[in-house]
Amino acid sequence: MGITQTIYAPKNIELKTEKINKNINATDLHGDVSLKSISGDIDLNLNKSANAYLNLKTISRKMFTDFDLNTKILSKH
């Protein structure tokens, strides 16, 4: 048994959330999005008309989107 958190937000609002050991599912978003998870998947579905800045980070899991995503891998070197 787990805890599920559901957040309803106004259209075009900036969404920022960080989780540890939890999956993040975000749907029908219109505004800028910052999602970070340690040991959790990120599943993002944007509204087709969205023009948004995305900042998605996960340490040891996977990211899923409903659109093509070009990733930038950052290195400490």
C-alpha positions as CSV (number, residue, x, y, z in Angstrom):
1,M,0.0,0.0,0.0
2,G,1.4,3.4,-1.0
3,I,0.4,7.0,-0.8
4,T,-0.8,8.8,-3.9
5,Q,-0.7,12.6,-4.0
6,T,-2.8,14.4,-6.6
7,I,-2.4,18.1,-7.3
8,Y,-4.8,20.1,-9.4
9,A,-3.4,23.4,-10.7
10,P,-4.6,26.3,-12.8
11,K,-3.8,26.3,-16.5
12,N,-0.4,27.8,-17.5
13,I,1.0,27.6,-13.9
14,E,4.7,26.7,-13.4
15,L,4.9,23.3,-11.8
16,K,7.9,22.3,-9.7
17,T,8.1,19.1,-7.6
18,E,10.9,16.9,-6.1
19,K,10.4,13.4,-4.8
20,I,12.6,10.7,-3.3
21,N,11.7,7.0,-4.0
22,K,8.4,8.0,-5.7
23,N,7.2,8.1,-9.3
24,I,6.0,11.4,-10.8
25,N,3.1,11.4,-13.3
26,A,2.2,14.8,-14.7
27,T,-0.6,15.1,-17.3
28,D,-2.2,17.8,-19.5
29,L,0.3,20.5,-18.4
30,H,0.5,23.9,-20.2
31,G,3.2,25.9,-18.3
32,D,6.8,25.4,-17.4
33,V,7.7,22.2,-15.6
34,S,10.5,21.2,-13.3
35,L,10.3,17.5,-12.1
36,K,13.1,15.8,-10.1
37,S,13.0,12.3,-8.7
38,I,15.6,10.2,-6.9
39,S,14.8,6.5,-7.5
40,G,11.5,7.2,-9.2
41,D,10.2,7.3,-12.8
42,I,9.0,10.5,-14.4
43,D,6.0,10.3,-16.8
44,L,5.2,13.6,-18.5
45,N,2.3,14.4,-20.8
46,L,2.0,17.9,-22.1
47,N,-1.0,19.6,-23.7
48,K,-0.5,19.6,-27.5
49,S,-0.6,23.4,-27.6
50,A,1.9,23.8,-24.7
51,N,5.0,26.0,-25.2
52,A,6.9,25.1,-22.1
53,Y,10.4,25.1,-20.6
54,L,11.1,21.6,-19.2
55,N,13.6,20.6,-16.5
56,L,13.4,16.8,-15.9
57,K,15.9,14.9,-13.7
58,T,16.0,11.4,-12.4
59,I,19.0,9.7,-10.8
60,S,18.4,6.0,-11.3
61,R,15.1,5.5,-13.1
62,K,13.4,6.3,-16.5
63,M,11.7,9.2,-18.1
64,F,8.6,8.8,-20.4
65,T,6.9,11.5,-22.5
66,D,4.2,11.7,-25.1
67,F,6.5,13.7,-27.5
68,D,10.1,13.3,-28.8
69,L,12.6,14.3,-26.2
70,N,16.2,15.3,-26.9
71,T,18.3,14.8,-23.8
72,K,21.3,16.6,-22.6
73,I,23.7,14.5,-20.5
74,L,25.6,16.6,-18.0
75,S,29.1,15.5,-16.9
76,K,31.2,16.6,-14.0
77,H,34.3,16.4,-16.2
